């Protein structure tokens, strides 16, 4: 996993975790770091989201996890997604 220094922390990744693969989109534009995590058939559990916080965050980062309602998602991206900001 990785992106160039020129691209920043941006990209789409397939990250193995336990017995499944997490689908991840990460970006760091406009002063925000944003990570979207999904699975094809269910919402990622708390343990998977904590793993993603460790992968994409620093030890002292304060991170917020969101589970959006389908009607609040501006871009249709599936119902099994969680967001870390």
N, C-alpha and C positions, 0 to 999 in steps of 0.2 A: 504494500500500500504506500502511496506517496504521490506527491505532486512536486513540481519544480518550485524553486524559490520565487521565480518570476510569476508563476500562476498562483502562489499562495496556497492556503489550505482549502483548495477547491477541487471537487471531482465527485465521481460516482464510483462506489466501491462495493465489492462482494466480500464480506468478512466472515470467515468461518468462526462459529461459536457453538460449543458443545456439539449437539447432533444436527445442527442446521446452519444455514448461511444467511447472515443479515444483509439486507440491501440498504446501502447507505448513500446519502447525498450530503456533502459537506461544502460550506462556503464561509468566507470571512470578509465579505464586502461591507462597506459603509459603516465600519466600526462594530459590526456584530459578527459573532461566530455562530453558525447555525448548522445543526446536524439533524437530518431526517432519517429515521430508522424504520424499516418495514420488513415484513415476512409475507409470503404469498397467501397464507391461509389463516393467519391469526395475528393479533397485536403482539409485539414483543413484550416479554414480561419484565418485571422490575430488575431482575438479575442481569438480563441482557442489556438493559438501558444503563445500569451501573457500569457494566463492562465498556460500553460505548463512551461513557463519561471519562473512564480511565484512558481509553485509546485517544480521544480527541481533546481532552482537557488537561490542564496543569493541576498539580496538587492543591494549589490555593484558589483555583477558579470556583466561583459560585455559579452553579448551573441550574437551570429551571427546566423541568420536563413538562410538556403539554400533550394532552390527548385531545385533539380537535374533534368537534362534532362534524358530521358530514356536510351540514349546511354552512359551516363556517369556512370551509376550504375553498379558496378562490380558484385554484387550479385543480381539476379532478386528478387525484393521484392515488386513489384506492382507499379502502376503508381500514386497512390494517397498518396505519402509520402513527408513529409517535415522533415528537419534535423535542430537541434539546436546544436551548438558547443560553 
